Amino acid sequence: MKRFITLIILLVFISCGSYNSINNFYHLHKNDANVTAIRMPQFMLSLLRNASPEMNSFIGNVRDIRYIQLSPQNDGESNRINNEINNLTSSKFIEVFRKNEDPVRTLISVRENKTTVKEIMIYKTAPKASSVFYLNGNFNPNTVRKYAKEGNFDKLSNTFMQQYNLVPEASLIEN
C-alpha cells in the first residue's frame, strides 16, 4: 500500500512539473541582462482598443498581453531561447505561420479551445535580439488567420510598443 501511495505522489509531481508556459518563460527571463519585459495592466488595454476600430474588434476580449525582448549574448544563449520557445509551442500550441529567412525567423502559434483561439504567441529572432509577443483572450480563428496572413501582428506589436514609447530594434520590425 505504501508503494502504491508513493507511486501516485511521484506521478502527480512528474505530471505537474513539466508543463511549459508563457508565464514560466516570462518569469525566467524578465530579469536577464538587456531585457525589455512588459506585462500590460488591464487599464492600459483601453488605450490599445482606441487605436483603431479594427484593433478594438480584435483585442476587445484580451485578458493578458506580454512582450519580452531578449538580447542573447552568444549563440549558445540564442539556441537555448529557441529551444525553450520550441518546447513551449510544440506541446500546447498549433503553428499558424512560420517564416525562416537566415538569420531572421518569425513564428506565429496559437492555442485553441474548440472553435475559439485562446492564446497567440508571436516569436521573432534577429541577429542581435529575439522577441515574444503574447496575447491571451478569446479570438475569432478567421480573424487570427487574416492577421497572420496580412502581417497585422507586426502592426499590433508595434502599436503596443509605441504605447510604452519603446522603439523596437529595426531588425525585428522589418519583416
N, C-alpha and C positions, 0 to 999 in steps of 0.2 A: 504494500500500500504506500509506503514511504517513497519507493521508487516511482510509482505512478504519479504522485503529487509533485515530486521533484521534476519529473519529465514534463508535466503540464506547465509548471512555473518556467522551466527553461524554454519551452516552446513559445510561451507568451512573451518573454523577453526578447527572443530572437525575432519573432514576427513583428514586434513593435519597434525594435531598434533600427531596422534597416530602411525605413521609409525616408526617401529623399524628398524634400520640399523646398519651395522657393523661400520659405521662412528660414529654414536652416541655412541655405546658401547665403541669403541676405545677412543674417546674423554672423555667419562665419567670416564674411569678407568686409563688412561695413567699417571695421577698424584697421584694415590693411593700409599700408603706405600708399599715398597718391590715389585715394579712392574718393569718388563723389557718390554719396548714397542718400537717396531721398525717399521718404515714405510720405505720401501726400495725406494730410489730415482731411477729414470729411468736409469741413467748411471750405477748404480750398477747391474742392471739386466743382463748386458752383462757378468759380472763375473759368474753369475749362469749359463747362457746359455753355457758357455765354460767348465763347469764341466764335461759334457759328451754329446755325440750325442743324446742319448735318452732324457736327460734333456733339451737340446736345442729344440728338436721337441715338447716337452710338454709345455715348458714355452715361446716358441717363440712369442706368441701373448699376453703375460701378460701385463696388464696396471697398476696393483696395487698389491703389496704384503705387508701384515702387519702381525706382530707377536706380541702377548702380553702374557706375563707370569705373572699370578696373584698369590699372596700368601695370601689367606684369613686367617684372624687371629682367626676365630672361625667358628663353624658350621653354625651360622646364616648368616655370610658373604658368606660362601660356598654355602648355599642354595639359597641366593639371586642371586649369579652369575649363578648358574644352572638355576634358573627361567628366568633370563634375556636371557640366551642362548636359552632356550626352546621357549620363546616368539619370539625371533628373527628368529629361524629356522622354527617354526611351521606356520608362516604366508606366507612366500615367498619361502622357501626352501623345497626341497624334500630330505628326509633322504635316503642315499645310503647304509650306513654301520653303525651299532651300536654294540658295544661290552661292556656289563656291567659285570664286574667282581669285586666284592667288594674288595677294595674300589676304584678300577680304572675303569674309564669309557672312552670310545672312541666313538666319533660321527663324521661321515663324512656326510655333507649335501651339496647339490648343488642347484643352481638356474638356470633354463633353459629358453631359448627363442627359441621356435620352435625346431630345431634339433641341437642346439649348447648349451653347458654348458657355462654360463656367469660368475658364481661365485662358488667358492668352499670354504667351511669352515670346518676345522678340529678342533674339540674341545676335549681336553683331561683333565681329572681330576685325581688327585692322592691325597693321604692323606694330603700333605702339599702344593700343588700347582696345579694350573689349567693353561692351555694354549689354546690360539686360534691362529690358523694359517689360514690366509685368502688370497685367490688369486682371482683376477678379470681379466677377459680376454675372449678369445674365445677358448674353449677347445672341442676336439672331445669326445663325450659321451662314445665311446668304450674305448678310452684311459683312461678316468677317471675311468670307471668301472674296467679296468685292474689294474690301480694303487691302487684302493681301495682294490681289491681282493688280490693283492700280497704284500701289505704293503709298497708300494713305497712312499706313502705320508710321512711316518716316515723318510725315507731316504732324501726326498726333504726338509723337515723341518730341519733335522739335517745338511744338506749341507748349507742351508740358515743361520743357526746359526753359523756354522763354518766360514762363510764369515765374520761374525762380531766378531770372536774369543770369542764366548759365549760357555760355557759348559752347556748343558742342564742338568737339575736335573735328576739323574739316574731313578727315579721312573716314569718320564714322557716318557722316550725313551725305556724302557724295552719291552713294548708291541708293 
